[in-house]
């Protein structure tokens, strides 16, 4: 058996799945301020036979929330290898002031870096790096982010720079290297690396807290965190790469929607207590955002699903004119909504008044006029339909799967989308999605593709992605390639082509040893 847990802004959801992937039990518990006690309450409500649980998969918003709030972030030394180029835009140039101040804004520009084909941009200068290390030590910084021009194609400079810095700095200093985290673009990759470095200390605390929460309910099975792309990472990897969890919430919901509905290609509308996330599934996996994504207003280019978020959820405030959101009562829904004896009109109250949901005390909303309720719900439906229309890429008919506890706000048909489905266990699709999360391996690199050799280069990339998935703990016979992206770089000589291949497979319980899955360096979250 497996337990899937998803920690949202309003509720912590949990699901227990059997070996045949049947949903055996589900539970919801309000997300608590310390979050981990909410996890404990949700698992207790499942009442699982703990001796039969082989793994626990958790999706969490801890790390993204910390970045958004600009809190609990460690000061970071951002070392960039790229001089004499790149000096015009120092590290963290376009960061919001709150986040920049939270990580200290310490940037160091040094020589080094490569061209796309591995040729040196400028020689690495060990003495320059030692001077940077002296200043880093003087400032008491213990988390370092190293970024280099074109390091995804040639990582040697980043590794060598880290060795030089590590020899000069205190034992225990953390290093985040950009070639392990982001894609080709320097600034967005550097940002992702700095964020990761800032979250390393928090990651240790969170992983330990989640482990204690599970121990409190006597669950001793190893646990894993879900990543942005719908694959798993073990606790050791989570400590090293917390940034890889940022978009796990929407990803889990979309994967759960595919599993529960049986649809591999559809639109998913996930309505929670605070927001509604709209995305597109292709082959059972979320369509990934092209190019850059943003986290707390910071440009990054790590893997993330292409999701459009609206400020509409079960806890959204309803104004006197019937406009809903974007403000929400969040996890205080059961205290502040009218149907729970509160004084705030929320979207949940509208759903109860219209007979779409049976929660709380319906008599508390008997005074709402039917015309007002219907108009407000029609506005919500119209905004959701508009969002689905913006996300699709063709005029072909597209089924819509509604999931999440707040999806009672989604009618049986949306304007322009007649096929709306709400599968069984829709309210905990995010937890189900966490429970079925697979193990992945990815290759993303600039290749030289000689004329007539395209097929062999692609085959090599596919084989490498499959092997990385196996090394990450996937059962060999279950691994399949789910995405291939090929972008010729016409402005570069020699047939340069950026090739990205993603492979996934089912977690193999037989390969779980201790508290982690066997994996090779960079296999699970390599980008």
ZAMARGU-4260 file (C-alpha; in steps of 0.2 Angstrom, whole numbers, plus 5000, padded with zeros to 4 digits):
<rodrens>
0) 5000/5000/5000 | 5005/5018/4997 | 5000/5034/5005 | 4999/5050/4995 | 4998/5067/5005
5) 4996/5084/4998 | 4998/5100/5009 | 4988/5114/5002 | 4985/5132/5008 | 4968/5127/5015
10) 4968/5108/5017 | 4980/5094/5019 | 4973/5079/5009 | 4978/5061/5011 | 4974/5045/5001
15) 4978/5027/5004 | 4981/5016/4988 | 4982/4997/4987 | 4995/4987/4977 | 4982/4987/4962
20) 4981/5006/4963 | 4963/5006/4970 | 4959/5020/4981 | 4955/5012/4998 | 4953/5027/5009
25) 4954/5046/5009 | 4954/5060/5022 | 4955/5079/5023 | 4962/5089/5037 | 4964/5108/5039
30) 4981/5114/5035 | 4989/5120/5051 | 5001/5134/5054 | 5015/5122/5058 | 5009/5111/5043
35) 5016/5095/5050 | 5003/5092/5063 | 4990/5093/5049 | 4999/5079/5040 | 4998/5069/5056
40) 4979/5072/5058 | 4976/5067/5039 | 4986/5051/5041 | 4977/5047/5057 | 4960/5049/5048
45) 4965/5037/5035 | 4969/5024/5049 | 4980/5014/5037 | 4987/4996/5042 | 5004/5004/5044
50) 5013/4987/5043 | 5007/4986/5025 | 5012/5003/5019 | 5028/5002/5008 | 5030/5021/5004
55) 5023/5038/5007 | 5023/5052/4994 | 5021/5070/4999 | 5018/5086/4990 | 5021/5101/5000
60) 5020/5120/4998 | 5033/5123/5012 | 5047/5129/5001 | 5037/5140/4989 | 5028/5148/5003
65) 5045/5152/5011 | 5051/5161/4995 | 5034/5170/4993 | 5035/5177/5011 | 5053/5181/5010
70) 5055/5171/5027 | 5066/5157/5033 | 5078/5159/5019 | 5097/5157/5021 | 5109/5171/5015
75) 5118/5166/4999 | 5134/5169/4991 | 5130/5169/4972 | 5146/5166/4962 | 5144/5168/4943
80) 5158/5162/4931 | 5157/5172/4915 | 5169/5187/4915 | 5173/5197/4905 | 5155/5194/4898
85) 5139/5195/4909 | 5145/5210/4920 | 5131/5221/4914 | 5118/5211/4924 | 5124/5206/4941
90) 5116/5191/4950 | 5098/5195/4957 | 5097/5211/4947 | 5078/5209/4943 | 5073/5201/4960
95) 5059/5209/4970 | 5066/5219/4985 | 5059/5207/4998 | 5067/5192/4992 | 5083/5200/4987
100) 5085/5207/5005 | 5080/5190/5012 | 5095/5181/5004 | 5107/5195/5006 | 5111/5201/4989
105) 5129/5195/4989 | 5135/5193/4971 | 5152/5188/4965 | 5157/5189/4947 | 5172/5179/4942
110) 5181/5173/4926 | 5176/5156/4918 | 5162/5149/4909 | 5160/5140/4892 | 5154/5142/4874
115) 5139/5130/4869 | 5152/5118/4862 | 5163/5117/4878 | 5176/5129/4872 | 5182/5141/4887
120) 5174/5158/4887 | 5188/5163/4898 | 5201/5154/4909 | 5195/5150/4927 | 5205/5160/4939
125) 5209/5150/4956 | 5216/5166/4965 | 5201/5176/4960 | 5190/5162/4968 | 5200/5162/4983
130) 5198/5181/4986 | 5179/5178/4984 | 5180/5164/4996 | 5189/5175/5009 | 5175/5188/5007
135) 5161/5175/5009 | 5169/5168/5025 | 5171/5185/5032 | 5152/5188/5029 | 5148/5171/5038
140) 5139/5164/5023 | 5137/5145/5023 | 5127/5143/5007 | 5134/5145/4990 | 5126/5145/4973
145) 5138/5143/4958 | 5133/5147/4940 | 5142/5147/4924 | 5139/5151/4906 | 5133/5136/4896
150) 5136/5124/4911 | 5122/5112/4906 | 5133/5109/4891 | 5150/5109/4900 | 5149/5108/4919
155) 5168/5107/4922 | 5170/5125/4927 | 5156/5124/4940 | 5163/5108/4948 | 5181/5115/4948
160) 5175/5132/4956 | 5166/5123/4969 | 5181/5112/4974 | 5192/5128/4975 | 5179/5137/4986
165) 5175/5122/4997 | 5194/5120/5001 | 5194/5139/5007 | 5177/5139/5017 | 5171/5131/5033
170) 5167/5113/5034 | 5148/5110/5031 | 5146/5125/5018 | 5132/5120/5006 | 5135/5121/4987
175) 5121/5122/4974 | 5128/5120/4956 | 5117/5127/4942 | 5120/5113/4929 | 5111/5102/4941
180) 5095/5113/4942 | 5091/5123/4927 | 5091/5124/4909 | 5102/5133/4896 | 5098/5151/4899
185) 5110/5159/4912 | 5100/5172/4922 | 5085/5161/4925 | 5096/5146/4929 | 5106/5156/4941
190) 5090/5162/4949 | 5084/5144/4952 | 5101/5140/4959 | 5101/5155/4972 | 5084/5150/4977
195) 5089/5132/4980 | 5104/5137/4990 | 5093/5149/5001 | 5081/5134/5005 | 5094/5121/5009
200) 5094/5124/5028 | 5075/5125/5028 | 5074/5108/5018 | 5084/5099/5032 | 5071/5105/5045
205) 5056/5101/5034 | 5061/5084/5029 | 5065/5080/5048 | 5048/5087/5053 | 5039/5077/5040
210) 5048/5061/5046 | 5043/5065/5064 | 5025/5068/5059 | 5024/5051/5051 | 5033/5042/5065
215) 5019/5049/5077 | 5007/5039/5068 | 5018/5024/5068 | 5022/5024/5049 | 5040/5018/5046
220) 5039/5016/5028 | 5051/5027/5018 | 5044/5044/5012 | 5047/5054/4996 | 5043/5071/4990
225) 5035/5074/4973 | 5043/5086/4960 | 5037/5099/4948 | 5037/5087/4934 | 5027/5073/4942
230) 5041/5062/4947 | 5048/5057/4965 | 5063/5062/4974 | 5070/5054/4990 | 5073/5063/5006
235) 5092/5065/5003 | 5088/5073/4986 | 5075/5084/4994 | 5087/5091/5006 | 5099/5095/4992
240) 5086/5101/4979 | 5071/5109/4988 | 5067/5120/4973 | 5062/5105/4963 | 5046/5104/4974
245) 5039/5122/4969 | 5025/5116/4957 | 5021/5099/4965 | 5004/5104/4970 | 4996/5108/4953
250) 5006/5093/4946 | 4999/5081/4959 | 4981/5087/4955 | 4983/5085/4937 | 4991/5068/4938
255) 4977/5063/4950 | 4964/5069/4938 | 4971/5059/4924 | 4972/5043/4935 | 4954/5045/4942
260) 4946/5050/4925 | 4955/5038/4914 | 4959/5052/4902 | 4977/5056/4896 | 4973/5071/4886
265) 4961/5084/4893 | 4960/5100/4902 | 4960/5100/4921 | 4952/5113/4933 | 4958/5111/4950
270) 4948/5121/4963 | 4955/5122/4980 | 4951/5133/4995 | 4961/5148/4988 | 4964/5147/4970
275) 4958/5137/4954 | 4973/5130/4943 | 4969/5127/4925 | 4981/5116/4915 | 4982/5104/4900
280) 4986/5085/4901 | 4995/5077/4887 | 4999/5058/4888 | 4994/5058/4906 | 5007/5071/4911
285) 5005/5090/4913 | 5011/5101/4898 | 5026/5110/4904 | 5028/5128/4903 | 5039/5134/4888
290) 5055/5143/4892 | 5054/5153/4909 | 5043/5151/4923 | 5041/5163/4938 | 5042/5159/4957
295) 5037/5174/4969 | 5041/5186/4954 | 5058/5178/4951 | 5062/5172/4933 | 5067/5154/4933
300) 5069/5140/4920 | 5067/5124/4930 | 5054/5111/4925 | 5036/5117/4929 | 5019/5113/4923
305) 5010/5126/4912 | 4996/5132/4924 | 4985/5147/4924 | 4979/5151/4941 | 4964/5161/4946
310) 4959/5169/4963 | 4944/5158/4964 | 4942/5144/4977 | 4930/5137/4990 | 4936/5150/5003
315) 4935/5165/4991 | 4926/5181/4997 | 4910/5186/4988 | 4907/5205/4986 | 4890/5212/4987
320) 4889/5214/4968 | 4892/5195/4966 | 4911/5196/4962 | 4921/5181/4969 | 4939/5182/4974
325) 4954/5184/4973 | 4954/5187/4992 | 4951/5171/5002 | 4948/5165/5020 | 4960/5151/5016
330) 4961/5138/5030 | 4949/5148/5041 | 4935/5143/5030 | 4927/5132/5044 | 4927/5147/5056
335) 4922/5161/5045 | 4910/5155/5031 | 4892/5158/5034 | 4887/5139/5034 | 4899/5136/5048
340) 4892/5150/5059 | 4904/5163/5053 | 4900/5181/5046 | 4909/5180/5029 | 4900/5176/5013
345) 4911/5164/5003 | 4910/5154/4987 | 4906/5139/4998 | 4891/5147/5004 | 4885/5150/4986
350) 4888/5132/4982 | 4878/5126/4998 | 4864/5139/4994 | 4862/5132/4976 | 4862/5114/4982
355) 4879/5110/4974 | 4887/5105/4991 | 4881/5098/5007 | 4892/5105/5021 | 4889/5115/5036
360) 4871/5122/5040 | 4861/5126/5025 | 4849/5137/5035 | 4863/5150/5037 | 4862/5154/5019
365) 4843/5153/5017 | 4842/5172/5016 | 4853/5173/4999 | 4842/5177/4984 | 4842/5163/4971
370) 4845/5176/4957 | 4861/5183/4966 | 4868/5166/4969 | 4865/5160/4951 | 4873/5176/4944
375) 4888/5174/4955 | 4890/5156/4950 | 4888/5160/4932 | 4902/5172/4933 | 4913/5159/4941
380) 4909/5147/4927 | 4913/5160/4914 | 4930/5164/4921 | 4934/5146/4922 | 4929/5143/4904
385) 4939/5158/4898 | 4954/5151/4907 | 4952/5134/4899 | 4950/5142/4882 | 4966/5152/4884
390) 4976/5136/4889 | 4971/5125/4874 | 4981/5125/4858 | 4967/5120/4846 | 4949/5122/4842
395) 4946/5103/4844 | 4933/5097/4857 | 4942/5096/4874 | 4935/5086/4889 | 4937/5095/4906
400) 4940/5086/4922 | 4935/5095/4938 | 4945/5091/4954 | 4948/5098/4971 | 4937/5101/4986
405) 4931/5117/4978 | 4926/5110/4961 | 4908/5109/4967 | 4909/5127/4960 | 4911/5120/4942
410) 4895/5116/4933 | 4891/5100/4923 | 4895/5110/4907 | 4905/5126/4905 | 4902/5139/4891
415) 4910/5131/4876 | 4915/5115/4885 | 4900/5103/4886 | 4910/5088/4892 | 4914/5091/4910
420) 4918/5076/4921 | 4920/5075/4940 | 4927/5058/4944 | 4925/5048/4960 | 4937/5055/4974
425) 4939/5071/4964 | 4940/5081/4981 | 4957/5072/4985 | 4964/5071/4967 | 4980/5080/4973
430) 4983/5066/4986 | 4980/5052/4974 | 4991/5061/4961 | 5005/5061/4975 | 5002/5042/4978
435) 5004/5037/4960 | 5019/5048/4957 | 5033/5039/4947 | 5052/5040/4946 | 5059/5050/4931
440) 5075/5053/4922 | 5079/5067/4910 | 5092/5073/4898 | 5093/5091/4893 | 5108/5096/4883
445) 5115/5105/4867 | 5121/5091/4855 | 5132/5092/4840 | 5121/5083/4827 | 5132/5079/4811
450) 5122/5078/4795 | 5114/5061/4793 | 5117/5056/4812 | 5101/5064/4819 | 5092/5047/4823
455) 5108/5040/4832 | 5110/5056/4842 | 5091/5055/4847 | 5093/5036/4851 | 5108/5040/4863
460) 5098/5053/4872 | 5083/5042/4874 | 5094/5028/4881 | 5102/5040/4893 | 5085/5046/4900
465) 5079/5028/4902 | 5095/5023/4911 | 5093/5038/4923 | 5076/5033/4927 | 5081/5016/4931
470) 5096/5023/4942 | 5083/5033/4951 | 5073/5018/4957 | 5061/5014/4943 | 5056/4996/4939
475) 5066/4992/4923 | 5051/4985/4913 | 5040/5000/4917 | 5051/5014/4910 | 5045/5023/4895
480) 5049/5039/4886 | 5035/5052/4888 | 5042/5068/4880 | 5055/5072/4867 | 5059/5090/4863
485) 5071/5095/4849 | 5076/5113/4845 | 5089/5116/4831 | 5100/5131/4836 | 5101/5139/4819
490) 5112/5153/4825 | 5126/5141/4831 | 5138/5131/4819 | 5140/5113/4818 | 5122/5107/4818
495) 5120/5112/4836 | 5103/5106/4843 | 5095/5107/4860 | 5088/5090/4864 | 5077/5086/4879
500) 5071/5068/4883 | 5060/5063/4898 | 5058/5045/4904 | 5047/5039/4918 | 5044/5022/4927
505) 5035/5015/4942 | 5044/5015/4959 | 5051/4998/4962 | 5048/4994/4981 | 5061/4980/4980
510) 5074/4994/4977 | 5069/5004/4993 | 5083/5002/5005 | 5083/5012/5022 | 5075/5029/5019
515) 5080/5032/5001 | 5079/5025/4983 | 5095/5021/4974 | 5099/5034/4961 | 5114/5040/4952
520) 5120/5058/4954 | 5108/5070/4945 | 5097/5056/4939 | 5080/5061/4947 | 5080/5080/4945
525) 5093/5083/4932 | 5087/5097/4920
</rodrens>
